[in-house]
Amino acid sequence: MLQLLGVIVVLAAIAPVAMAGGNMIAAFMAGRNIVQWLSITVLCMLAVVGSGMLALRVVLPMLSGMALLAPLVSALVLLAPPWAIWIAGKRWMEKKVSQ
């Protein structure tokens, strides 16, 4: 069961990258805001990689004695940065387009 939850967490962490990539492709087709969507996509990818490294190398060893808390905190550390970048980037682009 814990492996299934791990797969779900990883897929949820990759979701903002896929959404930003889809918006980047749509911007490329429209010919507008390509660089901005590319930067949001790259930032989301870097956030997934960086938060994954942080979760595996710092959080899990630090909380290794706590059987239930370690995976939950690691999942939170993995999920928070990509989603925060996606939400901030989406709001930034909505503001930019509405001006």
C-alpha positions in Angstrom: 0.0 0.0 0.0 2.9 2.4 0.8 4.3 1.8 -2.7 1.1 2.8 -4.3 1.0 6.0 -2.3 4.6 6.6 -3.4 3.6 6.3 -7.0 0.7 8.6 -6.5 2.9 11.2 -4.8 5.5 11.1 -7.6 2.8 11.4 -10.3 1.3 14.4 -8.4 4.7 16.0 -8.2 5.2 15.6 -12.0 1.7 17.0 -12.8 2.7 20.7 -12.7 5.5 20.0 -15.1 3.1 18.4 -17.5 0.6 21.2 -17.2 3.2 23.9 -17.7 4.6 22.0 -20.7 1.1 21.8 -22.2 0.7 25.5 -21.8 4.1 26.0 -23.3 3.1 24.0 -26.4 -0.2 26.0 -26.7 1.8 29.2 -26.4 4.2 28.0 -29.1 1.2 27.2 -31.4 -0.2 30.7 -30.7 3.2 32.3 -31.0 2.9 34.3 -27.8 4.5 34.1 -24.3 6.7 31.2 -25.3 9.7 32.2 -23.2 7.6 32.8 -20.1 5.9 29.4 -20.3 9.3 27.8 -21.0 10.7 29.4 -17.8 7.8 28.2 -15.7 8.2 24.7 -17.1 11.9 24.6 -16.4 11.4 26.0 -12.9 8.8 23.3 -12.2 11.2 20.6 -13.4 14.0 22.0 -11.3 11.6 22.1 -8.3 10.7 18.5 -8.7 14.4 17.4 -8.9 15.5 19.7 -6.1 12.7 18.8 -3.7 13.2 15.1 -4.5 16.9 15.3 -3.6 16.0 17.2 -0.5 13.4 14.7 0.5 15.6 11.7 -0.1 18.9 13.1 1.3 17.8 15.3 4.2 14.2 14.6 5.3 14.1 10.8 5.2 17.4 10.2 7.1 16.5 12.9 9.6 13.1 11.3 10.4 14.2 7.7 10.0 13.1 6.7 13.4 9.5 7.8 12.9 7.8 5.2 10.7 4.7 7.2 9.7 5.9 10.8 9.9 8.9 10.4 7.6 7.0 9.4 4.4 4.4 12.1 5.0 6.9 14.9 5.5 8.9 13.7 2.5 5.8 13.7 0.4 5.0 17.2 1.5 8.5 18.3 0.8 8.3 16.7 -2.7 4.9 18.1 -3.6 5.0 21.7 -2.3 7.6 23.4 -4.5 6.4 22.3 -8.0 2.8 23.2 -7.1 3.8 26.5 -5.6 5.7 27.4 -8.7 2.9 26.3 -11.0 0.3 28.4 -9.0 2.5 31.4 -8.9 3.4 31.1 -12.6 -0.2 30.7 -13.7 -1.3 33.7 -11.7 1.6 35.7 -13.2 0.7 34.7 -16.7 -3.0 35.5 -16.1 -2.0 39.0 -14.8 0.3 39.5 -17.8 -2.3 38.5 -20.4 -5.0 40.6 -18.8 -2.9 43.8 -19.0 
